[in-house]
Amino acid sequence: MDAIDIHTHVVPAEFPAYAGRGANPRWPQMHLASDCRHGNVMIEGKNFRTVTDECWDVGRRIEAMTQAGIGRQVLSPMPELLSYWFSDDDAVAFAAHVNDTIAAMVARAPDRFVALGMVPLQNPELAARELEKLMRGGVFRGVEVGTNVNGTPVGDPRFEPFFAAAEQLDASIFVHALHPAIQQRLVGPPMLANFIGFPCENAFAIASFMTSGMLERHPRLKLAFSHGGGAFAMILPRLAKGCDMIPDLAQRIGRSPYEHARRLYYDTLVYSAAALGFLVDSFGVRQLCVGTDFPFDIRDNTPLDPIASLGLGDAERKLLHSDNALRFLGLGG
């Protein structure tokens, strides 16, 4: 029960009525089912996702955690709630509600939960100020951000004010795939975006942090990426080859892409012991943390099994179970 799951999500049991100016059709609403164990998150009058009460019920979360061998969860918003398409005023108001929900859950079981909130990254300067407020409150260790903000990769220099503040505040930043760029290339049901689009989206985001020079300019920035960093482990040798061939690219990145990659963090949510072993070889055993995508359907219900199958020693297994996550969160390790 020492394992820390850095990739879990929260959806509030209810959303406040829209109180801003004019109208905001994308302001979420919650329609609870008659059994109160499920709810439909309604956006623009359509059911975006049906979720269970594990999204907001502390007791139900702890029960599921215990079954999976998880000692602590890092709580972050369902990515669609990040609301980068809102006006500044709407974004701040909505983020306050979601962050208050997360803080209240942590307060009910502080030994089982750690908080990552949300900020309006569509306005980087405002996001930096909101992050400072969150960190000053003492409850949040950092925030979750999407891989892109309305189509702009999160590593783009326009977001420099936010990430400079995050580095200065020693905030932990969990980067989650959001609205994959390649959805129009997928053939099949919409949920393919989760299985094919998300890994590509994560790779784009990591590459953008490197090729923009963001990582070189902010070497103490703490970033963790969902879904094992997606396809980036396969892209890494190609990016390194590109640096050998293109002097301008090498100058932008500043140092070997391998060196950058081995100071980022990644979750273990790859559904395969072989894939996880490849990530350990690519990124190092000190950079991987347990991740499940709890409580959604795509979650890994047995997240510790692939780690157990790698044949690691006790010290290395402890790194993956907890110590790496503690270091990412600034809690020791």
N, C-alpha and C positions, 0 to 999 in steps of 0.2 A: 504493500500500500504506500510505497514511497514515490510512485510514479506521478509525474506532473504532466497533464495534457494541455498543451499551449494552444490548441485549435478547437475551440468550442464556441457556440453562438447563443445569444440571448435574443428573444423577441418578447417585448412587454405583453402582458395579458390584455392591455387596453392602450389605446392611443387617445390623446386629448383631441377635442374638436378643433378644427382649424380656426385660428383666431387672428390670422394675418390680414393684410390688405388684399382686396380683390378676391381671387379664387386661386386655389392650388389643387388641381385635380389629382396630382400624384401624392398628395398627403395621405399616408396610409390610414386605414380603418381596420379594426378587428371585429370579426363576427364570430363569437364563440358558439360552438355546437351545444346542443341541449345537454350533453353529458358533461360539459365543462372541462373535458379532457383534451379537446381539440379546438382549434380556431382557424379561421380563414383570414389570411392577411390580404385585404382588399386594396388594390391600387388601380386608380382610374376605372373603378366600378367592376374590375375583374379580379378573380381569385389568383393572386400571385403565387401563394403557397399555402397548403394546409399544414399546420404545425401542431405538435402535441404540447401538453402542459409541461413537459420537461424543459421547454424553452424558458419558463418563468417560475416553475415550482421548485423551490430549494430542496424540499424533502424528496421529491421524485428524482431530481438530479443526483442527489447523494446516494440514493438506492441504486441507480444505474451505475454510478461511479464505482461503488463497492463491488458490484458484480463483475466489472471489467478490470478490477485491480488498480484503479486510479485513486490516488490519495488527494490530489488537488486539481482543479480545473482553472484555466485562465479564461475568463468570460469576456467575449467581445460581441459586438452587434452582428446580426445577420447582415451580410454585405449590402443587400439592397436597401437597408435602412440608412446607409451612409449619405444618401440624398445629395449628391454633388450637383444635382440639377435644380436645387432650390435657390431662392434668393438668399442673401446673407441673413436677413432677419428671420426668415422661415427656418433656415439651416441651424442657426443658433438655438432657436426655440425648440426645434425637434431634437437636436442633439442633447439638450438639457434633460428632456424627458427620458431618452434612452439611457443616458449616463446616470440619471437618478435611479432608474430601475436596476442597473448593474450595481451601483453603490449599495442599494438596499439589500440586494442578494448577498453581497460580500459581508455586509453587517450582520446578517443572520447566521453566517457560518464562516467567519474570517479564517479559520484554520483549514477550510476546504476550497476557498475560492480566492482568485486574484483578479483584479479589474484592469481591463484595457477598454478605453472609451472611444469616442468618435469626435472629430472636429470638422469644420467646414473647409475642406482643403481646396474647394473651388476659389477661395480667397486666401492665398498662402499667408499673408500678413495677419489676417484675422484668425486663421487656424493656429498660428504661432502664439497669439495672445490667449486663445482658448486653451491651448495645451498648457501654457504656463499656469493658468487658473486651476486646471485639473491636477497638475503635479503639485501645486502648492497645497491642495486640500489634503494630501497625504493618503488618499484611498487608492488612486490610480497609479499604476506603474508606467503607463504610456497609453497608446491608442492603436487601433486598427485603421489601416488605410487601404484603399483599393489599388489595383495595379495600374489603373488609369483614371483620370478625372475628365469625364466627358470627351474621351478619345485621346487626351494628351498623356503620354506615358509618365508614370509617377516620378521617374528619374530625371525628367526634363528640368533644365535650369530655372524655369519659372517658379518651381516649388522650393528653390534654395532657401528663402526666408524661413519656411517651416522646418526644413531639415537641419538648418543651422541652429534653430532654437531647440530642436529635439536633441541634438548633440550636446548643446550647452546644458540642458536640463537633465541629461542622462536618461532620457525617456526611451522605453522599449517600443519599437514600432513593428507591428505584425502586418505584413503585406498580403492581402488576400485577393485572389482572382475576381475580377468584376467585369461584366459585359465584354466578353472576349471579342477581339477584333475580327476573328475568322468565322463568325457564325454563318455568314452568307455562303461559306464554302462547305458547310456540313450537309450531308445527305442522310436524312432520317429524322427521327422524332426530336423535338426541341431539347430534351434532356441530354442529348449528345454534347451540348455545350459544356456540361459539367465534366464529361469524361474525356473529351478531345480538346475542346476550346480552352478550358482552364489551364492545362499543362503548358500550352503554347503561350497563353497570356502571362503566366508567371515567368516564362523564359524572356519574353519581351521586357518585362519590368526589371528583372535583374540586369539584363544587358543594358538597359537605359541608365541605370545607376552607374555602370562602369563606363560606357561610351560617352556620357555627358561629363565625366570627371567628378561627379558628385562624391563617389567613394574616396577618391584621392584628396579632395578638398576637405572632407569630413571623416577622418580616419577613426574617430571614436563613436561614430554613429552606430547604434545597435538596431539591426534589421533582421527579422525572421520572415521566411517565405512559406506560404502554404503549399500543400501537395508536393512536398519534397523538392520545392523549387521547380516543379513541372519538368519541362524538357531541357532545362538549362544544363544539367550534367552532361548530356550528349552534345550540347552546343559548345561547351567550354573549350574542348580541344580545337574546334574550328575557330573560335574567337582568338585563341592564342596564336593559331597559324596566321590569322588575319593581322595580328600585331607584328608578326615577323615580316609580313609582306607590305604593310601599309604604314609608313612612318607616322603619318598624321594620326592614325588610329592609336598607335602605341603611345604617342605623346598625349592624346586625350585621356587614355586610361591611366597612364602614369606609372604603372608597374604591371607585373605579370597578372593576367586575369586569374590564374591559379591562386596567386597570393590574395587577391581580393575575395575570391570565392571561398577561401578557407578562413575568412573572418566573419562571414555572414552565417546566419542560422537558418535551419530548414526543419520542417516537421517530417515525421516518418510516414505520412499518409500516402503510401504508394501501393498498398494491397499485395505486396510480394516480398518475400524474404530475399530473393535474388536481386530485385531492384534496390532494396534497402542496402544490401551488401555493396552494390555498385556506388550508392551514395556515400557510404562510409569510405570507400576507396577514393572517391572523387573529392569529397569535401573534408574528410577527417572525422574521427569518432567524437571529437569535442564540439562539433557544430550541429548535431542532430538532436531533436527533441521530440518526444511523443506528441502525436497529433491524431485526432479522431474525426473531426467534423461533427461532433455531438451537437444537437440531438437529431440531425436530419437523416433521411433515408440512406444517404450515401455514406454514412459513418462506418468506421471500422469498430466492430464490437469486441474484437480480440486484439487490441493494439500491441500487447506485449509479446504475443506469440512469435511474430517475425524477428523481434529482437532476440528472443530466447534461442531461435534456430540458428543464429549467426555464430554460435560457439565462442562468444566473447568471454573474457575473464570477468570476475566480479567487479573490478574497478571500472572497466570499460562499460559494462552493462549499467552500472550506477550512473555513469556519465549520461547515457542515453535516457535512462529512466527519470533522472531528476537534476543532476548537477549542472548539465548544460542549460536547462531551463532556468535554474536558479541564477546562473551567471547572466543569461539574457535578460532576466527580469530585475537584475540588480539586487538580488536577495542572497548573494553568496554563491557557493558552488565552485 
